[in-house]
Amino acid sequence: MGADNLLELAEDPNFISGIYNYCDRWCERCAFTSRCFLYASEKADVDQDDPETRDLNNAKFWRKLALIFKDTHDLIRKCAEEAGVDLDSIEAEAAIAAHDRKTETAKKHELSTVARDYARMVEQWFAKELAEEEKIHVDAARSETPAEKIDLAAAVEVIRWYQFFIAAKVFRALLNDDDEIENDPADDHETVRDAAQNDSNGSAKVALIAIDRSMNAWGALQSCLPEKKDSTAPLMVVLERLRDGIETVLPQARDFLRPGFDEVLSDFVS
């Protein structure tokens, strides 16, 4: 989809502004897909149903990626021109250099390291404890009740979904942490709430939600497969450490109101 088509699609008043910035990208489970610009733009993509465009070993994937980068570049250029911003100026180069420094700092932050460690540990755990996807169903078959079978499959799905997602959101939260708004503790509740409304807290909140759901999923997996408690315990410890660290570095993260998800639905009814 070209830049002009994207801009035309974005004019739909039905969309909730920015809702896709603070979701978990699990569209199949989302009640707001009809209000999401990103979901609509992906559905409008003519290559959406072509599996070859999602295969890293296929030339179609790389051609598609190149087109996405080109469309994004064109869109940024167009918006910059409309705003009177010269992207080739020395100031722009300095901003890019500053962003690169912030990126490196966020990448090296302890919380980013812990989040990446968790993703690696999950991969190693599945390779050792559930080496084959079929083994999930074998282990589920050993469960005493149908409910346990469902719980096990659902737990694995949740763990896998958030495995790398957590690290991505933690990194984004830390990348924008310098933009945090300072607040006086004596400020009234509404002022404090408004101060929490920034991208760093929003990204951190999504990461915390993913961590909470992952911990619940590991707990469900332990209930279905009690013999796995010892091997899964270190993973839950890492998640708890990560959760505590995020809440310490970004104490207002859970106060962030995500567009659509944390607001009264009637506010969006036109």
Salt bridges, closest charged atoms under 4 A:
ASP4 OD1 - LYS78 NZ 2.66
ASP24 OD2 - ARG213 NH1 3.07
GLU42 OE2 - ARG25 NH2 2.76
ASP45 OD2 - LYS64 NZ 2.72
ASP47 OD2 - LYS64 NZ 3.47
ASP50 OD2 - LYS60 NZ 3.11
GLU52 OE1 - LYS60 NZ 3.20
ASP74 OD2 - LYS70 NZ 2.94
ASP74 OD1 - HIS73 ND1 3.68
ASP88 OD1 - ARG77 NH2 3.15
GLU104 OE2 - LYS108 NZ 3.76
GLU110 OE2 - ARG241 NH2 2.85
ASP117 OD1 - ARG120 NH2 3.35
GLU123 OE1 - ARG160 NH1 2.96
GLU129 OE1 - LYS228 NZ 3.01
ASP139 OD2 - LYS135 NZ 3.42
ASP139 OD1 - ARG142 NH1 2.44
GLU157 OE1 - ARG29 NH2 2.89
GLU190 OE2 - ARG193 NH2 3.90
ASP194 OD1 - ARG193 NH2 3.33
ASP199 OD1 - ARG172 NH2 2.52
ASP212 OD1 - ARG243 NH1 3.48
ASP212 OD2 - ARG254 NH1 3.02
GLU227 OE2 - ARG142 NH2 2.63
GLU247 OE2 - ARG254 NE 2.66
ASP262 OD2 - LYS205 NZ 2.88
ASP262 OD2 - ARG258 NE 3.08
